[in-house]
Amino acid sequence: MALPDHAQIDDDGRIHLGAPAPTPSPSTAAPTPEPTSPPLTRDAVDEVIRTAVSAAGLAPAQGRPTVAAGANSNRTGWMAVREKTAAQSEMNAICADLERQGWTLNPNGDRPDASRSYKRGGWYLLVSTRGKTQAPSNTSALTDSQTYLTLTGLQLNLSDIPLPEITVRIG
């Protein structure tokens, strides 16, 4: 196995191994970024949640918002107490509707029987069922046949998170 004899970290925090990265000439066009959906507002995500909940045969009023309207522009959610026997099929219907609305499933780290996460327009949505042990502290107790069905929306700009300085030592 051959190891590179040169490591360089550029201003963006990218690590280049091997020969130094070439300096682009002014005539070189910048790479085209991957197509993304336009940024969504909190109100738009609230509507996505209401639509998906309704598509699962539930009235949004059967649950409650997890974040008060206007309280936080980059976080939202909805939660309802559901019978365990129905919660899985309701979660599946919600997820199917999110995909119909153009949300992209994140296949990594999800447990299809308990949680699934999606992304679109700078927002991430987690759809989950969770029982008593993971219940929020400000909620009422569940019976053994009940669980929480939740949708949690977070607006994340991962480019705002600073990368740690990395030192690569070879040899």
C-alpha positions as CSV (number, residue, x, y, z in Angstrom):
1,M,0.0,0.0,0.0
2,A,1.4,3.4,-1.0
3,L,0.9,6.3,1.4
4,P,0.7,9.9,0.1
5,D,3.8,12.0,0.8
6,H,1.9,15.2,1.1
7,A,-1.1,16.4,3.1
8,Q,-2.7,19.8,2.8
9,I,-5.7,21.4,4.4
10,D,-7.3,24.2,2.4
11,D,-9.2,27.2,3.7
12,D,-12.5,25.3,3.5
13,G,-11.2,22.6,5.8
14,R,-10.8,20.0,3.0
15,I,-7.9,17.6,3.3
16,H,-5.9,16.9,0.1
17,L,-3.6,13.9,0.1
18,G,-0.8,13.6,-2.5
19,A,0.3,16.4,-4.7
20,P,-0.8,19.9,-3.8
21,A,-4.2,20.8,-5.2
22,P,-3.9,22.8,-8.4
23,T,-4.8,26.5,-8.3
24,P,-7.8,27.0,-10.5
25,S,-7.4,29.6,-13.3
26,P,-9.9,32.4,-13.5
27,S,-11.2,30.9,-16.8
28,T,-12.0,27.6,-15.0
29,A,-15.7,27.4,-14.2
30,A,-16.7,26.5,-10.7
31,P,-18.4,23.1,-10.2
32,T,-22.1,23.1,-10.4
33,P,-23.7,22.3,-7.0
34,E,-26.2,19.4,-6.8
35,P,-29.7,20.5,-7.3
36,T,-31.6,21.3,-4.1
37,S,-35.1,22.2,-3.3
38,P,-35.8,25.8,-2.4
39,P,-35.6,26.6,1.3
40,L,-38.8,26.0,3.2
41,T,-40.3,28.3,5.9
42,R,-41.5,27.1,9.2
43,D,-45.1,27.7,8.1
44,A,-44.5,25.5,5.0
45,V,-43.1,22.7,7.1
46,D,-46.1,23.0,9.5
47,E,-48.4,22.6,6.5
48,V,-46.4,19.5,5.3
49,I,-46.9,18.0,8.8
50,R,-50.6,18.7,8.7
51,T,-51.0,17.2,5.2
52,A,-49.0,14.1,6.1
53,V,-51.0,13.6,9.4
54,S,-54.3,14.0,7.4
55,A,-53.1,11.5,4.8
56,A,-52.6,8.9,7.6
57,G,-56.3,9.3,8.4
58,L,-55.8,11.5,11.5
59,A,-57.0,14.9,12.2
60,P,-54.2,17.2,13.2
61,A,-56.3,18.3,16.2
62,Q,-56.0,14.7,17.5
63,G,-52.5,15.6,18.5
64,R,-50.8,18.8,19.5
65,P,-47.9,21.0,18.3
66,T,-44.6,20.3,20.1
67,V,-43.4,23.9,19.5
68,A,-45.7,26.9,19.9
69,A,-46.4,28.8,16.6
70,G,-44.0,31.7,16.3
71,A,-41.9,30.5,19.2
72,N,-39.0,29.2,17.1
73,S,-38.6,29.7,13.4
74,N,-36.3,26.7,12.9
75,R,-38.0,24.0,14.9
76,T,-41.5,22.5,14.8
77,G,-43.4,19.3,15.4
78,W,-46.6,17.5,16.2
79,M,-47.3,14.7,18.7
80,A,-50.3,12.4,19.5
81,V,-51.0,9.5,21.8
82,R,-51.9,6.6,19.7
83,E,-52.7,2.9,20.2
84,K,-49.6,0.8,19.5
85,T,-51.6,-1.4,17.2
86,A,-52.4,1.6,14.9
87,A,-49.3,3.7,15.3
88,Q,-47.0,1.7,13.0
89,S,-49.5,1.8,10.0
90,E,-50.1,5.5,10.7
91,M,-46.4,6.2,10.7
92,N,-46.0,4.3,7.4
93,A,-48.8,6.4,5.9
94,I,-47.2,9.6,7.1
95,C,-43.9,8.6,5.6
96,A,-45.5,7.6,2.3
97,D,-47.1,11.1,2.1
98,L,-43.8,12.8,3.0
99,E,-42.2,11.0,0.0
100,R,-45.1,12.0,-2.2
101,Q,-44.5,15.6,-1.1
102,G,-40.9,15.3,-2.3
103,W,-39.1,14.7,1.0
104,T,-36.0,12.5,0.6
105,L,-35.6,9.5,3.0
106,N,-32.4,9.2,4.9
107,P,-31.6,5.5,4.8
108,N,-28.8,5.7,7.4
109,G,-29.5,5.1,11.1
110,D,-33.2,4.8,10.9
111,R,-35.2,1.9,12.3
112,P,-38.2,1.5,9.9
113,D,-40.3,0.0,12.7
114,A,-39.7,3.0,15.0
115,S,-38.3,6.0,13.2
116,R,-37.5,7.5,9.8
117,S,-35.9,10.7,8.9
118,Y,-36.3,12.9,5.8
119,K,-34.8,16.0,4.4
120,R,-35.9,18.8,2.0
121,G,-35.3,22.5,1.6
122,G,-32.9,22.8,4.6
123,W,-35.2,21.0,7.0
124,Y,-35.0,17.5,8.5
125,L,-38.1,15.7,9.6
126,L,-38.0,12.7,12.0
127,V,-41.1,10.6,12.2
128,S,-41.2,8.2,15.1
129,T,-43.2,6.1,17.5
130,R,-41.9,6.0,21.1
131,G,-43.2,4.5,24.2
132,K,-43.2,5.4,27.9
133,T,-39.4,5.3,28.5
134,Q,-38.7,8.0,25.8
135,A,-41.7,10.1,26.5
136,P,-41.2,13.9,27.0
137,S,-41.4,14.8,30.7
138,N,-44.3,17.3,30.2
139,T,-46.7,14.6,28.8
140,S,-49.2,12.5,30.5
141,A,-48.6,8.8,31.3
142,L,-49.3,6.2,28.7
143,T,-51.1,2.9,29.2
144,D,-49.2,-0.3,28.1
145,S,-51.2,-0.3,24.8
146,Q,-50.3,3.3,23.9
147,T,-47.3,5.1,22.3
148,Y,-46.4,8.5,21.0
149,L,-46.5,9.2,17.3
150,T,-44.3,12.2,16.6
151,L,-43.1,14.4,13.8
152,T,-40.1,16.6,14.7
153,G,-38.9,19.2,12.2
154,L,-35.5,21.0,12.5
155,Q,-34.0,23.5,10.1
156,L,-30.3,22.8,10.0
157,N,-27.6,24.6,8.1
158,L,-24.7,22.2,8.4
159,S,-22.3,24.7,6.7
160,D,-22.6,26.9,9.8
161,I,-21.0,24.2,12.0
162,P,-17.3,24.8,12.3
163,L,-15.0,21.9,11.4
164,P,-12.3,21.0,13.9
165,E,-8.7,21.5,12.9
166,I,-7.3,18.2,11.8
167,T,-3.6,17.3,11.9
168,V,-2.5,14.4,9.7
169,R,0.9,12.9,10.6
170,I,2.4,10.5,8.1
171,G,5.5,8.5,9.0
